[in-house]
């Protein structure tokens, strides 16, 4: 009960800051400077729980404010901090309640068994190719028996390409807007094609069965 109460309190604080202070926080991010680095990390971490600002917009803004390399480090640090907080809240804050609900969904329990055997590859794949929404991955992994270090490492590696690309696009925006937008559109198109191919293969396999 105590863990759940603390978890609810943390979520309420995150929700309040995210929804009511997002404009002020985003303004501080754009200003640059030492304080804005910590504000940027905080805002990215909040967006892991509640996407009050679309992540591509936020990561691009941070990239524009700090440059590609520093922007990537700032966004990646914030994203991992939020992801791990989400993971631990799922595991220790609402575990009993969520597991009771999962008993009604055998397919999710099968995924738990799959994670036990292929956790690193499964998490890394979900991060590189967002077939499953990131919050769902965080919750399932938190409720599963996945080791936190494995989750952390796979998430860290898997998030780098996406955040690096968004940071680079943001840093390039002021010099060449068309080029910057083109990078992001190309990335979205590639992800769409990969997802379409995976779904098509699943449907084709079902039709054969």
N, C-alpha and C positions, 0 to 999 in steps of 0.2 A: 504493500500500500504506500509506504513511504517513497519508494523509488518511482512509482507511478505519479504521485503528487509532485515530486520534484521535476519529473519529465514534462508533466502538463504545464508547470510553471515556466520551464525553459521555453517550451513551444509558444506560450502566450507572449513571453518577452520578444521572441524572434518575430512572431506575427505582428506585434505592435510596432516594432522598429521598422520592419519591412514595409508595411502598408502606410504608415503615417509619416515616416521620415525618409522615404526613398528619394524624393526630389532633392532634399537638402544634402543627403549623402552623395547623390550623383553629381551635384554641383561641386562638392568638395573634391571628388575624384578628378573632375576636369581641371581643377586648379593646379594639380601637381603638388610636389613637395613631400616632406617626410610624413606629415599627418595623413595626407591623402593615400599613402601606401597602406596604412593600417585600416583606413576607412574603406578602401577598395577591397581588401581581403575580407573585411566584415560583410560588405555588401554581396560579394560573391558567395560567401558562406551562407548568408540568408537566402540567396536565390536557389541554393541546393534544396532548401525546404519549401520555399514558396517563390516561384519565378515572377516576382513583382516587376522585374525588368527582364526582357528576353536575354538569355545568356549571350548570344552572338553580339547583341548591341552593347552589353556591359563589357564583355571581353574586348570588343573592338575599341570602346571608349578608353579602357585602361591601356590598351596598346598605343592609342593615339597620345595619351598623356605621358607614358613612360618609355615608349619605344618598344621594339619587338622583344628583345631579350628580357629586360626588366619587367615589361608588361606581362610576359608569359609566366615569369616566376611569381609575380604578385597574384595573377589569376589562378595559377595552379595551386599555390599555397592556400588561398581562400577556398578553392573548390575541394581540395583534399580535407581541409579542416571541417568544412560543412558536411562532407561525405562521411567522414569518420564519426562525427557527432550524430548524424542520422543513423549510422550503423549501430552505435552503442545505445542510443535511445531505443531503437527497435529491439535490441538484444536484451537490455536490462530494464527498460522502462515499461514496455507494453508486451513483453514476451508471452506471459501466461494467457493474457486476453487474446492476443493475435493467434497463438497456437491453437486455442480452442476453435477459433473461426476457421483456421486452415484445415481442421479435421474434416470439414464438410467439402473440401476441394481436393480430391485424390491426385489430380494432375499436378498441383503445386507440391504435394508431398513427394511425388515422383521426381520433381525438379530438385528437391532437397537431397534425394539419394544421388542424383547426377552430380550435384555440387560437391558431395563428399569425395567423389572419385576424380572429378575433373575441375576442381574449383578454380585454379589459377587460369587455365585456358578459357573456361566458361566466362569468368568475370572479365578477363582481358578482351575477349571477343565482343562482349556486350558493351564495353567502353569504346572500343575502336569502331564498331558498327552498331549504332544505337537502335537495334531491332526492338529491344525491350526498353521502355522508359527508365531513365536513371533512378528515379525514386523507387520504382518497383524492384529494381536490382538491389538497391540499398536495403529495402525492407526484407526481401526474401533472404538475402545473405545474412542479415542481422538475426533472423529467426532460425536460420539453418545452423549447421555445425561447422561452418567455414571458419578457419582460423583467422583472427583479426589481422595478423601480419600478412597472410596471403591476400586477403581482401585489400589491404592497404597497398601492397606492392603492385598487384594487378591493376588496381584503379589508378595508381600514380602513372604507371607506364602507359595505360590505355588512354588517359586523358591528355597526354602530352601533344600528340599530333593535332588534335582538334583545337586546343588552346593556342598552340604555336601558330597555326594557320590564322585563327581569328585575331591574334595579337599582331601578326604581320599585316593582315588586311587593314586593321585599325591604324597602325603606324603609317601605312602607305596612303591612307584616305586623303589627307590634306594635300599631298603632292599629285596624286592621280586617282580621282574618285572612281572613274570608270574601271580602272585596273583593279582597285580594291573591291568594288562590288562584284566584278567578274570572278575574282578568286572565290568569294563566298558562294556565288551562284554555281560555279563549277563544283565546289565541294558538296553542296546540297544535291546537285544532279547525280554525282557519283554515289552518294549514300542512297539516293532514291533507286538507282539502278541495282545496287547490291541488294537492297531490301526487296525489290520487285523480283529479282532472280531467286532469292531464297524462298519467297512466298510462292512463286511459280513452281519451283521444284517440289515444295511440300504438297501443293495441289495436284501436281502431276503424279507424285508418289501415291497419294490417296486414291486417285482415279484408277491407278494400276492395281491397287489392293482391292 
